[in-house]
């Protein structure tokens, strides 16, 4: 009876993921740039971004919050990660990220992550003074914050699934917008040595968002004969979230205590071009991991046709040190690089501890 219950839940999650596929694939490349909250598409984690987020099927632990929430179900204790990203190096955009996942119950895991994106101080301008050089008008600092709360569970020895709730906040000097989104994911593990993996995830599904605040109001006159100047408020347009469907597979080639994983994934976004990602990761025991990937989309090899700042390649590494072999606890440092044009790439470094 217990097994039947698990499979019913797994089938329900699978159906939930498959139902919106038609709408997602209806998106087209001509809508690029028309969605909002595009920071939801930026991977702030060093390990998974090192191979382009291709690990939809084999992501494990806290970083699964971004790639496929089902992977957090593999948490066996407590995992904590701090990461920092120099986004589009040279643009003075910084991303700070913190996350925590905790094993609960027999097969469950609860996760929390906070991503903060800061653009530094930007010079304030006005219609009458569009290019102030002395800084007399002042500056403002936009900020974007995403908070994710997730739960994942192993429904059997092969099926893992989970949900993730995102709280979105976007703020500038005189306007702000808030919203919520939901992620859901499934992973299936099979093979003689559990080295064959499949995964599917649906991300960033939620209601439209809208900006509000004093920045949308102004003082004016009804006509040239008016003597009073009432306050008017400009109309606000809703914007949609960048809903995304990811499907992936991975295979582990095992060599004694070493491993090489080949992974591939397909990503369909409602507002951008479809992406095909191929990547690999080599693990020297559990001490050193090297990874690289290439993300292809239509026009990415031609600068004139490219509609993304990324040029395709990404790479990274992990150095891991055991802390307590009996408890399988460890400390690791992760680094990733994503090639871009223009700017000098995206650099992410993270520190994690597993207890």
C-alpha positions, -999 to +999 in steps of 0.1 A: +000+000+000+029+023+009+045+017-025+013+024-044+010+057-025+045+067-036+038+059-072+005+078-072+023+109-060+051+104-086+026+101-114+008+132-102+040+152-102+049+139-137+014+150-150+019+184-134+051+189-153+038+176-186+006+196-188+021+230-194+046+218-221+023+229-249+022+265-236+059+266-231+068+254-265+044+280-279+069+307-270+090+320-299+124+337-304+107+369-315+094+375-279+130+377-266+133+404-240+095+408-235+094+390-201+104+403-168+123+390-138+150+377-161+173+373-130+154+340-124+174+326-154+208+334-139+225+305-122+242+318-090+259+285-080+295+277-090+293+240-094+263+236-116+270+267-137+305+253-145+288+229-169+261+252-180+233+238-159+232+207-180+229+184-149+191+184-149+191+147-144+220+143-120+221+174-099+225+166-062+221+187-030+215+223-025+224+236-060+194+216-072+173+245-060+182+262-093+186+233-118+160+207-106+145+209-071+141+171-071+179+168-066+177+182-030+161+149-020+196+133-021+206+155+009+218+131+037+225+157+064+230+194+063+245+214+034+254+251+035+268+271+005+280+307+001+287+319-034+297+352-050+294+360-087+311+388-107+284+390-134+295+402-168+329+413-154+335+450-160+298+459-156+301+462-117+272+437-112+276+415-081+255+385-071+256+371-035+240+338-028+234+318+004+216+285+008+209+258+033+193+223+028+184+199+056+175+163+055+142+157+073+121+126+080+130+094+063+135+105+027+127+143+026+148+175+025+139+211+031+158+239+014+162+276+017+182+299-006+186+337-009+200+354-040+208+391-040+218+410-071+234+445-068+242+469-096+262+494-076+255+532-075+239+546-107+239+583-114+205+599-112+194+619-143+164+641-151+149+654-183+164+688-177+198+674-166+203+641-186+241+639-180+251+654-147+289+653-143+292+666-107+269+641-091+248+669-076+215+651-083+226+620-064+227+582-071+204+552-066+211+515-062+187+490-078+185+456-061+169+422-070+162+396-043+149+361-048+140+338-019+134+301-025+118+276-002+117+241-014+108+205-004+118+173-021+113+136-013+124+102-025+092+084-035+111+051-042+146+039-048+143+053-083+119+083-083+126+117-067+104+148-068+100+182-053+085+217-053+100+251-049+083+284-040+101+316-051+095+350-037+106+377-061+115+414-052+127+440-076+135+475-063+149+508-077+148+543-061+111+550-066+095+518-079+092+482-069+076+450-080+069+417-061+058+383-073+059+346-066+067+316-088+068+278-084+092+252-097+086+215-098+109+187-108+113+149-112+144+127-114+145+090-123+176+069-115+182+034-129+209+011-142+229-017-126+250+008-106+224+036-106+244+053-133+216+061-157+196+092-149+168+112-163+152+145-152+125+170-160+119+204-144+094+232-149+105+265-135+093+301-129+056+295-133+035+322-116+012+352-120+023+383-138+041+411-120+037+448-121+057+478-109+043+504-086+055+535-067+061+572-069+083+568-100+051+563-120+035+596-109+041+632-120+026+667-116+010+683-146-019+704-159-052+693-175-048+719-203-031+752-210-058+771-191-054+751-158-040+769-127-036+739-105-011+711-111-026+678-098-007+645-096-011+621-124-002+584-124+010+566-156-006+534-166+013+502-157+017+471-178+019+436-164+049+415-174+052+377-175+077+355-158+102+335-179+086+301-176+111+274-185+110+236-193+141+215-189+146+179-199+179+161-194+197+128-192+231+117-178+253+086-178+281+078-153+311+060-166+328+044-136+365+036-134+374+021-100+370+051-076+369+076-105+340+088-125+332+105-158+297+118-163+283+127-198+251+148-196+228+165-221+197+187-217+171+206-236+158+239-224+127+257-237+119+292-225+087+310-233+105+341-244+139+330-257+154+305-282+155+268-273+189+256-260+207+223-263+235+217-238+261+190-237+286+187-209+309+164-190+324+161-155+354+141-144+358+132-107+391+121-093+377+101-064+359+127-044+388+152-041+389+169-075+361+175-101+366+191-135+337+200-157+329+218-189+299+223-213+287+240-244+252+255-247+239+259-283+210+279-296+202+292-330+226+320-341+249+317-311+280+311-333+274+343-353+278+376-335+253+394-358+226+368-350+233+361-314+206+373-290+223+363-257+254+377-240+266+341-235+287+326-263+282+289-253+313+276-234+315+272-197+339+254-174+347+249-137+363+228-110+358+217-074+384+209-048+369+189-019+384+180+014+369+154+038+363+165+073+349+134+089+349+101+069+326+083+093+299+110+090+308+116+053+312+153+060+334+175+038+344+210+028+348+222-008+355+252-030+338+256-064+347+279-093+330+284-127+336+306-157+310+313-184+322+330-217+304+361-228+306+387-255+309+416-247+323+419-212+349+396-197+328+366-187+309+355-156+330+343-127+315+325-097+332+311-067+315+292-038+323+275-005+302+246+007+302+224+038+284+191+041+277+179+077 
